[in-house]
Amino acid sequence: MKNGLKTADELLFDERWEGMNTALTAQDEANYRPRRYDVNETHTVPISAAFLPGSAIAFKIVFEVPKGTEPKDLVFTAMRFDMCTPGNQKKDPPQNIRVALKSDAE
């Protein structure tokens, strides 16, 4: 994920916060929440990562799904660290980014 802003920013990588909708959806309409994130953390509570203008954050999302699950979509919630409280989210709501996935069979 790249920071296209002209200022430093920080993203939240913590499912415990209200408004986080990151999930893997499956063809059978099931959805799975992340087990963990693999990211270079700036803070640990909540888990977040800072990045400078024009720089990028490389991260991995780890899901645990039943064998044979056919993935459909990856939904990633981009929530800014300073907007993680419900009151602040009204001013600057988190953005859900949906990426369509294909299973190996397609």
TAVEN-V720204 format. One record per backbone hydrogen bond with DSSP energy under -1.0 kcal/mol. NH is the residue of the N-H (numbers start at 1). CO is the residue of the C=O. If there is no record, write none. Layout:
# TAVEN-V720204
NH&CO ; NH&CO
This chain:
# TAVEN-V720204
3&55 ; 9&51 ; 11&49 ; 12&79 ; 13&47 ; 17&14 ; 20&17 ; 23&75 ; 24&32 ; 25&73 ; 26&30 ; 27&70 ; 29&26 ; 32&24 ; 35&62 ; 36&62 ; 38&60 ; 41&39 ; 42&48 ; 43&48 ; 48&43 ; 49&11 ; 51&9 ; 54&3 ; 55&52 ; 57&1 ; 60&38 ; 62&36 ; 69&66 ; 72&25 ; 74&99 ; 75&23 ; 76&97 ; 78&95 ; 81&10 ; 83&80 ; 84&81 ; 89&85 ; 92&88 ; 95&78 ; 97&76 ; 99&74 ; 101&72 ; 106&103
